[in-house]
Amino acid sequence: MTVLSIVLQVLLGLGFLMFGLIKFGLKQMVDGFKHYGYPGWFRVFTGLVEVISAALVIAGIWNETLAAWGGLFIVATMIGAIFTHIKIKDTVKSMMMPIILLILGLIVLLINFGSLL
């Protein structure tokens, strides 16, 4: 386990915990998902996936397999977020956070990928 991986996992874990929890009821998230054309259950599902991803990458500090799975979930979630921004014809500036999180999730996945084999 490298220091880089630990730092990324802590940052991603705390960030995704926060991002996931606010999806459960923050008015901005409710309005945002309506704007994107998604039903309310999908917002809750997305929040749950983000909380699980957070738990996996944080637990992955002690278990590389969990870190790899958490990184994979983050990558998949951010691909979905980027496609959502493309679907609504959002600006590239609006896509920067999902792009950065995709890259960081991919780094965590690649650092810990060997544990999946």
C-alpha positions as CSV (number, residue, x, y, z in Angstrom):
1,M,0.0,0.0,0.0
2,T,1.5,3.3,-1.1
3,V,1.1,6.6,0.7
4,L,-0.5,7.9,-2.6
5,S,-3.1,5.2,-2.5
6,I,-3.9,5.8,1.2
7,V,-4.3,9.6,0.7
8,L,-6.5,9.1,-2.4
9,Q,-8.6,6.6,-0.6
10,V,-9.2,8.8,2.4
11,L,-10.0,11.8,0.1
12,L,-12.3,9.8,-2.2
13,G,-13.9,8.0,0.8
14,L,-14.7,11.2,2.7
15,G,-15.8,13.0,-0.5
16,F,-18.1,10.1,-1.7
17,L,-19.5,9.7,1.8
18,M,-20.5,13.4,1.7
19,F,-21.7,13.3,-1.9
20,G,-23.7,10.1,-1.2
21,L,-25.4,11.4,2.0
22,I,-26.5,14.6,0.5
23,K,-28.3,12.7,-2.3
24,F,-30.8,11.3,0.3
25,G,-32.7,14.6,0.7
26,L,-30.9,17.8,0.0
27,K,-33.3,20.0,-2.1
28,Q,-30.6,20.8,-4.6
29,M,-30.0,17.1,-5.3
30,V,-33.8,16.5,-5.6
31,D,-34.1,19.4,-8.1
32,G,-30.9,18.4,-9.9
33,F,-32.0,14.8,-10.6
34,K,-35.3,16.1,-11.8
35,H,-33.4,18.4,-14.2
36,Y,-31.4,15.5,-15.4
37,G,-34.6,13.6,-16.1
38,Y,-34.1,10.9,-13.5
39,P,-36.7,9.6,-11.0
40,G,-36.4,10.0,-7.3
41,W,-35.5,6.4,-6.6
42,F,-32.4,6.8,-8.9
43,R,-31.1,9.7,-6.8
44,V,-31.4,7.5,-3.7
45,F,-29.8,4.5,-5.5
46,T,-26.9,6.8,-6.6
47,G,-26.5,8.0,-3.1
48,L,-26.4,4.5,-1.8
49,V,-23.8,3.4,-4.4
50,E,-21.6,6.4,-3.4
51,V,-21.8,5.6,0.3
52,I,-20.9,2.0,-0.4
53,S,-18.0,3.2,-2.6
54,A,-16.8,5.4,0.2
55,A,-16.9,2.6,2.7
56,L,-15.1,0.3,0.3
57,V,-12.2,2.7,-0.5
58,I,-11.8,3.6,3.2
59,A,-11.8,-0.1,4.2
60,G,-9.5,-0.6,1.3
61,I,-6.7,1.0,3.3
62,W,-6.5,-2.3,5.1
63,N,-7.7,-4.6,2.3
64,E,-6.6,-3.9,-1.2
65,T,-9.4,-5.9,-2.8
66,L,-12.0,-3.6,-1.2
67,A,-10.0,-0.6,-2.5
68,A,-10.1,-2.0,-6.0
69,W,-13.8,-2.7,-5.8
70,G,-14.4,0.8,-4.4
71,G,-12.3,2.4,-7.2
72,L,-14.3,0.4,-9.8
73,F,-17.6,1.6,-8.3
74,I,-16.4,5.2,-8.4
75,V,-15.2,4.9,-12.0
76,A,-18.6,3.4,-13.0
77,T,-20.5,6.1,-11.1
78,M,-18.5,8.9,-12.6
79,I,-18.9,7.5,-16.1
80,G,-22.6,7.7,-15.5
81,A,-22.3,11.3,-14.2
82,I,-20.3,12.3,-17.3
83,F,-22.8,10.8,-19.7
84,T,-25.6,12.6,-17.8
85,H,-23.8,15.9,-18.3
86,I,-23.4,15.1,-22.0
87,K,-27.0,14.0,-22.3
88,I,-28.3,17.4,-21.0
89,K,-25.7,19.2,-23.1
90,D,-23.9,20.7,-20.1
91,T,-20.6,22.6,-20.4
92,V,-17.2,20.9,-20.0
93,K,-16.7,23.1,-16.9
94,S,-19.7,21.4,-15.3
95,M,-18.2,18.0,-16.1
96,M,-14.8,18.7,-14.5
97,M,-15.6,17.4,-11.0
98,P,-16.9,14.0,-12.3
99,I,-13.8,13.8,-14.7
100,I,-11.4,14.5,-11.8
101,L,-13.2,11.9,-9.6
102,L,-13.1,9.4,-12.4
103,I,-9.4,9.8,-12.8
104,L,-8.8,9.5,-9.0
105,G,-11.0,6.5,-8.8
106,L,-9.2,4.9,-11.8
107,I,-5.8,5.6,-10.0
108,V,-7.1,3.8,-6.9
109,L,-8.4,0.9,-9.0
110,L,-5.1,0.6,-10.9
111,I,-2.9,0.7,-7.8
112,N,-5.0,-2.0,-6.2
113,F,-5.9,-4.0,-9.4
114,G,-3.5,-6.9,-8.7
115,S,-5.6,-7.9,-5.7
116,L,-8.6,-8.6,-8.0
117,L,-6.6,-11.3,-9.9
